[in-house]
Amino acid sequence: KSRVETKGRPLIQRPRQPSSSMIATAIAALAFTAGPSARSAPSLPWRSRQPMSLLSEIASLTAIDPALIDLSTAADFSASSWHGMPSQFVPDAPAVPTHRPFSRYLLDAVVLNIVISGASSFWPIFRRKLTNEDPVATRLARVPESRFGWIQADLRSPLPPIEDLEAHPIGFHGGRPVFLCSQRATSRFLHVERSADFTEHYGVPVFICSSLVAEPEQAATASVKSS
């Protein structure tokens, strides 16, 4: 502020006010400075943009009409598109590893156990039905060889002929009574063994049997007579 003497009185000079044109110019400059400007997209590597362009080209063709592209055309198109890839791009990217829960493995083990148990239980029955094999003959083909022979046999009662042989008591073995049986009488006993000595004597397979399930009448009569 400056003071000017006028007719003996000091005159105070006020500061000059800005004009409206100056205010409008400042507002316009500020508007252009703070206004939105076009920003450029970030520069991405070529290897990351190329697969997206390939997918977009395939999608655009199939979007027009899927029937226009057959397998051979799609294969040729894919092959030509892959040739345009840079050498650093790997087309066969590894799959994302997935974690399989333990309950799935446990369920697979339980199902496998059920299948194996069912097959082992019902397969012999199905095989007998299909082949019509005799279960008695199959059992006798697997019996072991007996150690009971002429030395251990009780021959106080004569051996019957093969036509009359059913279950002839022939002594004791291992604290249990044993019987000399033909093939048709072996189904009455739990323990059956093949006798080499008596098979040679009769000329046909005979067996040493024990643990009688159903007492045959012939064996009961013979045991009473021997006692």
Secondary structure as GFF3:
##gff-version 3
##sequence-region A 1 227
A	DSSP	beta_strand	3	6	.	.	.	ID=ss1
A	DSSP	beta_strand	9	12	.	.	.	ID=ss2
A	DSSP	alpha_helix	20	34	.	.	.	ID=ss3
A	DSSP	alpha_helix	46	64	.	.	.	ID=ss4
A	DSSP	three_ten_helix	66	68	.	.	.	ID=ss5
A	DSSP	alpha_helix	71	83	.	.	.	ID=ss6
A	DSSP	alpha_helix	102	131	.	.	.	ID=ss7
A	DSSP	alpha_helix	135	140	.	.	.	ID=ss8
A	DSSP	beta_strand	167	173	.	.	.	ID=ss9
A	DSSP	beta_strand	176	181	.	.	.	ID=ss10
A	DSSP	three_ten_helix	183	188	.	.	.	ID=ss11
A	DSSP	beta_strand	189	194	.	.	.	ID=ss12
A	DSSP	alpha_helix	196	202	.	.	.	ID=ss13
A	DSSP	beta_strand	207	212	.	.	.	ID=ss14
A	DSSP	alpha_helix	217	226	.	.	.	ID=ss15
###
